[in-house]
Amino acid sequence: MKFLKKASLAASIAAVSFAANAELVAMDEMAMAAATGQAGIDLDVTLTGANAISIGEIEYTDTNEDGQTSDGGRLAITGINIGTPSGSITLNHTIDIDADGNLNIAQSSYTEDLQISVASIDTRAAGTGTDSAANLLSNLSLVMDVAPSTTVIGSNAAGDTTIAMDGAFKIKSGSVELLNGAIGVTSLSFTGSDTVTVDGVDYTDLVTTDIDMTANASGLAVTINSLQGDLNLGGVTMGGSTVGDIAVKNLALAGASILISGHD
């Protein structure tokens, strides 16, 4: 579980890198003057090309509470890219803090063809070398649509930090190789049965999500209140030979909880 705790931190750092390196739509003096007196902030993030945001590597090294290496094992995620297969896409956000001190982040646009790719996920032995001890995943590529979403960061009566996230998405296409290429999926999709209307246009086959997170001294608790869809794995290969297709219908999580905490 120690790995999961630190992996969450790594994911947060990656998210910050995403915001910091994306192209931001600049406000001229006139636009800034028009914004004066308005509540909150508008933030538009534009991504151009498949490698709009690139992270060379995120490496986790197993250590104990004193910061000393316990077994020295490492996990490396390399070649992370976020963008779009062609052209440009823009994600429109508004950021507000309400009277109760809750931070409200809303993604207001329907964004098509957001691409996320990962070159490799590997374990490594102790030391500083980059040789893989075991390959877990390689050549992951996902193209997805992201519907409007809301994230509210606040606190509960116990003083714990809470994060409530609601949104919808669908994975339209993808591919991946697992376990040093022993297993492959040449066509991947994850779709649902929900419809979202944005600016008068209906977008269908979406997977809606309702996720709550609570952070305190015990760790990070994640509760998935709702997530349901159909997972389709096409062109599954084993040992280089195609074995067929796999369809997982009505995959549903409703009330599943995960506690992520440190382990010595």
Buried (B, 14 or more C-beta within 10 A) or exposed (E): EBBBBBBBEBEEEBEEBBEEBBBEEEBEEEEEEEEEEEEBEBBBBBBBBBEBBBBEEBBBBBBEEEEEEEEEBBBBBBBBBBBBEEEEBBBBBBEEBEEEEBEBBBBBBBBBBBBBBBBBBBBBEEEEEEEBEEBBBBBBBBBBBBBBBBBBBBBEEEEBEBBBBBBBBBBBBBBBBBEEEEBBBBEBBBBBEBEBEEEEEEBEBBBBBBBBBBBBEEBBBBBBBBBBBBBBBBBBBEEEEEEEEEEEEEEEBEEEEEEBEBEE
